[in-house]
Amino acid sequence: MLDVTADRAQLDYYVVSDRTDAAAASAWARSCRTRSGTRRVERVYAPV
């Protein structure tokens, strides 16, 4: 999931147990963000 605000852009990665199953479980895996005006990508330890 990509969330963009005026202050930053954050990408949250989720894994899905079985993408062919409508009842499949998903779990947050990792998040990264970049702050406005920077060129640096940093890890974030919680999803949006």
C-alpha positions in Angstrom: 0.0 0.0 0.0 1.4 3.4 -0.9 0.4 6.4 1.2 1.4 9.9 0.1 1.1 13.1 2.1 2.7 16.5 1.8 5.3 15.4 4.4 6.3 12.0 3.2 5.5 8.9 1.0 5.3 5.5 2.8 5.1 2.1 1.2 3.8 -0.8 3.3 4.4 -4.4 2.1 2.0 -7.2 3.0 2.3 -10.9 2.2 -0.8 -13.0 1.4 -1.0 -16.6 2.3 -2.8 -17.7 -1.0 -3.7 -15.0 -3.5 -6.2 -17.4 -5.2 -8.2 -17.9 -2.0 -10.7 -15.1 -1.2 -10.4 -16.0 2.5 -6.6 -15.9 2.6 -4.8 -14.2 5.4 -2.5 -11.3 5.0 0.3 -10.0 7.2 2.3 -6.8 7.3 5.9 -7.5 6.3 7.9 -4.2 6.0 7.5 -0.5 5.5 9.7 2.2 4.0 9.3 6.0 3.7 10.9 9.0 2.2 10.4 12.4 3.7 9.5 15.4 1.5 12.6 17.2 0.2 15.0 14.3 0.8 16.5 11.6 -1.4 16.8 9.1 1.5 14.6 6.0 1.9 14.4 4.8 5.5 12.8 1.8 7.1 9.7 2.3 9.3 8.7 -0.2 11.9 4.9 0.1 11.6 2.5 0.4 8.8 0.3 3.5 8.2 
